[in-house]
């Protein structure tokens, strides 16, 4: 019985990591679609969101079944609950990737008003933090999770910098307002992805210590 239980728990973790990989791919595909103004790529990100949604439902079902049939206690119970919560965070991150793709479609083939430097840089930061937060989960490393959570300020600064620059550009040229607004939204969606990575870190701390901390 114990062997079968551990196998199911490992399968639950593996499915969560598969979902995380799909989500990270969606983030980069949406940003690459923006950089290359590849509208078909953006449409693919939107279409593939169904796969992420299905994985969330699968993880919820697996978590519920494990709790009902195996009646885990203490640390194992927290782990299963946290995985279920992580699935929700990952699904919402996937939604933000879709939001970015939708803004790419709004911009269409209109020439970009500025070189895309800050947004790809911000994407690198948020995807790195997502990977690191999930790595902290795999290692049950609450100390690493705290450090990663504190780095959220870096993402916020990128968002503020992009907002300031685009507002200044709009003040000088009203003809770019529509595209600039779309780029501001894209930056904000990336900032929200960063917030979900912080949520993951908080959940890792709870899983490891049984205590709730907020950042």
Residue pairs with C-beta under 8 A, 6 or more apart in sequence:
5 66
5 70
5 72
8 62
8 65
8 66
8 70
9 66
9 76
9 79
9 80
11 62
12 59
12 62
12 63
12 66
12 80
12 83
13 83
13 138
15 55
15 58
15 59
15 62
16 59
16 83
16 86
16 87
16 90
17 134
17 138
18 55
19 52
19 55
19 56
19 59
19 87
19 90
20 90
20 130
20 134
22 48
22 51
22 52
22 55
22 94
23 52
23 90
23 93
23 94
23 97
23 130
24 127
24 130
24 131
26 45
26 48
26 49
26 52
26 94
26 97
26 98
27 93
27 96
27 97
27 100
27 123
27 126
27 127
27 130
27 193
28 123
28 127
29 41
29 44
29 45
29 97
29 101
30 42
30 45
30 97
30 98
30 100
30 101
30 104
31 100
31 119
31 120
31 123
32 38
32 41
33 39
33 41
33 42
33 45
33 101
33 104
34 42
34 100
34 103
34 104
34 107
34 116
34 119
34 186
35 116
35 120
37 104
37 107
37 108
37 109
37 112
39 104
39 105
39 108
39 109
42 101
42 102
42 104
42 105
43 101
43 105
45 97
45 98
45 100
45 101
46 98
46 101
46 102
49 94
49 95
49 97
49 98
52 90
52 91
52 94
53 91
53 94
55 87
56 87
56 88
56 90
56 91
59 83
59 84
59 87
60 84
60 87
63 80
63 81
63 83
63 84
63 87
64 84
66 72
66 80
67 77
67 80
72 79
72 80
75 207
78 206
78 207
78 210
79 207
82 137
82 203
82 204
82 206
82 207
85 199
85 203
86 134
86 137
86 200
86 203
89 196
89 199
89 200
89 203
90 196
92 192
92 196
93 130
93 193
93 196
96 189
96 190
96 192
96 193
96 196
97 189
97 193
99 185
99 189
100 186
100 189
100 190
103 182
103 183
103 185
103 186
103 189
106 178
106 182
107 179
107 182
110 179
112 179
113 169
113 176
113 179
113 180
113 183
114 165
114 166
114 169
114 183
118 158
118 161
118 162
118 165
118 187
119 162
119 183
119 186
119 187
119 190
121 158
122 155
122 158
122 159
122 162
122 187
122 190
122 191
123 190
125 154
125 155
125 158
125 194
126 155
126 190
126 193
126 194
126 197
129 148
129 151
129 152
129 155
129 194
129 197
130 193
130 196
130 197
130 200
132 144
132 148
132 197
133 145
133 148
133 197
133 198
133 200
133 201
133 204
134 200
135 141
135 144
136 142
136 144
136 145
136 148
136 201
136 204
137 145
137 200
137 203
137 204
137 207
140 204
140 207
140 208
141 204
141 208
142 204
142 205
142 208
142 209
145 200
145 201
145 202
145 204
145 205
145 208
146 201
146 205
146 213
146 215
148 197
148 198
148 201
149 198
149 201
149 202
149 215
150 215
152 194
152 195
152 197
152 198
152 215
155 190
155 191
155 194
156 191
156 194
158 187
158 190
158 191
159 187
159 188
159 190
159 191
162 183
162 184
162 187
163 184
163 187
166 180
166 183
166 184
167 180
169 176
169 180
170 176
170 177
170 180
170 181
198 215
201 215
202 212
202 213
202 214
202 215
205 211
205 212
205 213
206 212
206 213
